[in-house]
Amino acid sequence: MNAYKKYITIEDPKQLILSDLPFQPGQRVEIIILAEDNPRTHAVERLQTLLKQTQALHADNPMTEAEIAADANFLITGDRDFSDVQTLGNTTIISVSLFKRLVCDVQE
C-alpha cells in the first residue's frame, strides 16, 4: 500500500475536503485522521510532573512561599495580600489570572 500524507487545518468540523490527491477515480483508499498534539497540553503535563517531584523532594521539610520566591523568577498566587506587591527580591509576583492569560491562553 502506498502512503500519502497531507496536513490541513480543519475549518468546518462537519466536513473535510481533500483536493489534488495523487489517486485515480474509483481507486479505493484508507483514510486515517490524526490530530496534532497541543503543545500546551505537554507543557502542562511537564509542569505538573515537575511540581510533584519538587513536592516529593521537600515532603519532610515543606518550603514556604517566601523560600520558594527567594529562588523563583515568578511567584503565582491568588493571595490578595500580594496584590499590591509586584516584586519580592528578584521574584516577580503575578496573579493566577495573569498567569493564565500569559501562558495558558496564548494562541499558537
N, C-alpha and C positions, 0 to 999 in steps of 0.2 A: 504494500500500500504506500502510495506517495503522500507526503505530508506537505501542507501549505499553511503558513502562519500569517496572520494579518492582525494588526492592532487597530481597534476602533474605539471611539468614545460613545457610550450609549446616550442618545438624545431623547428617545422615547422608549421607556421600559416595556411598552406593549408590542414593539416590533423591532426587528434587527434587519438592516438592509446591507447585504454584501454585494459589491459590484466589482467588475473587472477581475473575475476569477479565472484561473487557468484550466477550466474544465469544459468538457463538451456537453452540449444539450443532451439531456437524458441520462448522463453519467450519474451513477449512484455514489453519494459521498456520505461520510460520517461527520457529524458536527459535534464538537465538544467545546463548551464555553467555559473559560477560566477567568475569573475576576482577579485583577491585580490586588495584592495586599495593600492595605492602607498603612503607610509608613508611621503614622501617628499611633496606630494600634501596637506596632512593635516597640515604639519608643515608650509608651505607657507600660507595656509588659516589662521592659528592661528596667524602668524606674521602679516598678513595684518589686521586682526581684532584688534590686539594689537596696531598697528601703528595708525589706525583710532581712537581708543579710546584715545590714547595719544594725537593725534592732537586735538580731541574734548575737552579734558581737558584744553588745553592751547590755545584755539581758540581766546580768548580775550586778551591773553598776549603771543604771539608766542615766542618759545625758539630759541635762536641762536644755530648754530652748536657748538660753544665753550661751551655754557651752557650744551648742551646735552653731549658733550665729557667729561665734568668735572665729570659726574656720570657714564659714559659708560665704559664698558670694551673694546669695539671696536667702531671706527668711520669708516663707509664705505662711501667713497666719490670718485667721479670722478673728483674732483677739482685738477688740475695739481699742484697747489700751495703747496699741501700737499705731492707730490710725493717723495720729499727728506726727509720729516719728518716721522719718524717711530712711534713716541710716542708723546703724548701731555698730560703731567701729568701722570696719571695712565692708560691712554687710548691708545690702540694700533690702529694705523691708517692703514687701508688696502684699496686697490683699489676695485672697483666693480668687475673687472675680477678675482682678487684673491679670493674675497668672493664667486663668482660663482664656482671657482674651488674647494674651500674648503668645501662649503656647498651644492650647487646645483648639482654638478657633481659627488658627492660621490656615489660609487656603493654600493648597498645593499649586 
